[in-house]
Amino acid sequence: MIVVTGATGNVGRPLVRALADAGREVTAVSRHAAQVPDGVRHFAADLAEPAGLEPALAGAEALFLLLSGDLHAAGADPAGIIRRAAASGVRRVVLLSTQGVSTRPFGPTRIAMRELEDAVRQSGTQWAILRPGGFASNALWWAGSVRDRRTVAAPFGDTGVPIIDPADIAEVAAACLLDDRHSGGVYELTGPEVITPRGQTAAIAAALGSPVRFHELTRDEAKAAMVHSMPAELADDTLDILGSPDPSELRVSPDVERVLGRAPRRFAEWAVRHADAFR
């Protein structure tokens, strides 16, 4: 049985589906009640309380660990989840980390994530670590303003990074959970091209078949919106990358193709699949 945390999110949902389609027994963990595919067990747990996850881990062979924003905050103990998983007999852990661990290792949230990576390595389990850059699904933050005003509001309109489709992250995660060949792998996951917020706006407009205006926010305006869903330090770390990516953050990684045998999906493909969210 494979336990998937963050199972109702942009990565967890397609991962649960991929594992179920592969014929594996899956427990989908989320904070609140949720619909899951037929044959998948759902378990409600708050990862901020690792003890509450123990019933879901009973009998599990593998764990996919995705942390919500509050588990990056001071005082959180995500390593406790790793310890309890190993003690429960979990033999494989796949951790969703972040590209910033290697590109900006001294940011506060990156130091914490590096420590969690180390906890995974030292857990006595087989493991794999996924380090994605920016997510294409972050564009869903703009869905309301596109629906209501046909406007995207974002900072750094002409500065881009190679953002990745969460469906590609999910497929890589499934491969790491199911295939021994990926044990001990650390994979940097990016999309196939650098794309700016202005370019994303154009792709959304093309998917909708109607114009969408781009409005550039200041950094302070963007941070004020972001801190509603993540700690301020994580918002600052994210804005540092979006505003001034270094050469390593602009590099298109070969790792998606290395694992899946195909190129990662372009943002325009993501926009077409999710066009209804913007209508």
N, C-alpha and C positions, 0 to 999 in steps of 0.2 A: 504494500500500500504506500502511496506517495501523498504526503501532506503539502499543500500549497497555501502559503499565507498570502495576504493581499489578494485573495482569490476573486474578488469582484472588480478589480481595477483594470487598467488598460493593458497591463502585462498578465496579471493573474487570470483574467477571464479567458483569453485565447489559450493560455497554457493549460488550464483545466480541461478545456475542450480537446486540445491536442493529445493530452495524456489519456483522456477517456476514449477518444477515437482510436488510440493505439491499444485499447483493450486493457488498460491498467486500472486497478482500483485506486480511487482518488478521494481524499478528504479535502474539501475546500474550506479554508478558514477565513473568516472575515469578522469584523467587529459587530456587525448587525446581521439580522436575518436577511437572506438573499435567495433568489432563485438560482439553481445550478442545473447542469444537464442531467438528464435521466441517468440513473445509476451512480451518480456522484453523491457522496455523503457531505452534508454541510455541518460545520461546527462553528458556533459563535464564540469568539474569545478576544480579549484585549491583550495584545502582545506586551503592553506595559506591565502586565502581571504574568510573568512567565509560568508560574505554577498553574494558571488556568488553562494552559495549552497541553498539560500532561495527558488528559484523556484522549485528545486527538492524536498524540504521538504514540499511544500504546499500540504496538504491533506494526508501526510504520518502518519501512526500509529506507525511505528517502524523504528529505525535506527541502522545499524551496523557500528561502527566507527573503522576504521583501519588507523593508521597514517603512512605516508611515513617518510623516514629518516629526511627530512628537517624540518618536524614539531616537531622534538625533539630538534632542534637547539635553541640557545638563541634568544629571541625576538619573537618566534612563539607564537600564541595564540590558541591552540587547544581547550581550554575551551570555547572559543567563539562559536565554533560549537555546543557544548552542550547547551549553552544559547539560540542560535537561534533555535535549534531543539525544545527545550521546549516551546519557545515562539510561534513556528509554530503549536503547538498542538500535537507534537510527544509524545506518551504515554509510549513508551518503548525504552530503549537504551541498546545495547549490545556492550561493549567496549573490543577490543582486547588489553590487557595490556601485561605484561611480568612477567615471574616467578621472575625476579630479584627484583621486588618491595618487595617481602617477603624475598628473600634469601640474597640480598645485598641492603638494603634500603637506604644506605647513598651515593651511587654513584650519580653523578649529573643527569644523565638521569633517574635514578630510582626515585629520588626525584620529578622530573618533572612529571613522570608518576603517582606517588602516588597522586600528586596534581590533576591530571586529574581524577583519580579514585574518589577522594573526590568530584570533581565537578559533576561527574555522580551521586554519592550518594545523593548529595544535590540538584539535578535538579528538584525534584518533580515528576519525571517519575518512572515507574517501570524500573528495571535495572538488568543486570547481567554482571559480569566481568570475562574475560577469561585470564588466565595467563600461556601461553605456555612457555616451555623451547626452546631449539634449534630446528630449522626446518629441516626436511629431505631434503627439496627443496634447502637448502643452498648448497647442493652438486652440484647443477647446475652451480655453480661458476667454477667447474672443467670440465665442458662439453667440452670446446674448447681444453684444453690440453689433455683430453682423446681421443677426435676425432683425433687430429693432431699428438700426440706423445705417446698415450696409457700411460699417466702419470697423477697421481693426485699429486698436490703440496699443502701442508697444514701444519700448525704448530701443535705441540703437538700430534704426530702420535699415541702414545700409551696411551693417556688420553681420556676417553670417558664420555659421558653423555647420558641420555635416550631421544634422539631426537624424535620428533613427526612428523607424516605425516600430511601435511596441510589439506588433505582431512578429517582427523579426526577432526581437529579444525573446519572446515566448517560444519561438521555434528553436532558438539556440538553447534556451533553458531546458526544453523537452529533450533535446539531444544529449545534454549533459546529465540529465536525470536518468536516461535510459541506456546510455552507451558507456561502457567502461573505458573506452579510448580517450574520453575527455577528463578522466580523473587527474587532478593536479593541474588542470588547465586554467590559465588566467586570460580571459578574452576581452579585448577592447572592442566595443560595438558602436559603429557609426553608420550613418546612411552613405549613399554613393556619391554625394555631391555637397558642396557648401551652398547653403541657401540662406538668404537674409530674410528678416521679417517682411520687408517689402516684397520680396520674391514669393514668400508664403502667401501673402495677401493676393498676389496675382494668381497663384495656383488655386486658391479658394474661389476667387471670382470665376476662373475658367470652369471649375467644377460646378458652380452654380449657374453659369451661363448669364451672369449679370455683373455689373461693375461693383467693386468694393473699394472704398477709400481707405488710405492709410493715414493715421494720425500718430505722430511721434510723441511719446511721453518722455519726460525727464526721468533720470534715474530715481529721484526721490518719489515721484509720482508712481513709478513702477513698484518700488519697494513698499510703499504704503498699501498697495493692492495685494502684494504677495504675502505680507505678514499675517493676513487673515487665514492662510492655509499652511504656513510653515514658520519655524523659528526665525527671528531676525538675522541670526548669523548665517543660516542656510540661504536666506534671501540675498544677503550680501555676497556670499560665495558665488551664487548663481549669476548675479548681476556682474560680478567681476569677469566671469568667463564670457558672458554674452556681450559685454561692452568692449573687452580687450582680450580676445582669444590669442593665445600664444601659438607658435607654429605647430606644436604637438596637438593642440586642440582643433587645428584646421586640417590635420591629416586625415585622409580617408583610410580607415583600417581595412585590411583584408580579412579580418577574422570571421565576419558573417559568412562570406563566401567559403572560407576555409572549413567551417563547420557544416554549412548547409549545402555546399556545392552549387550555389547560385549567388548572384549579386543581391545586395540589399535593395529593398523597395525605395523608390523615389517619393519625396513628399507629395508630388502631384497625384500619385496613386493613392496615398493615404487620404488626400482631400476628396477624391472621387468617392471612396468607400464611406466617408463620413459626411458627405454633403448634406444629408438630411438634418444634421445637427445645426447647420448654419442657415437653413431655409426659414 
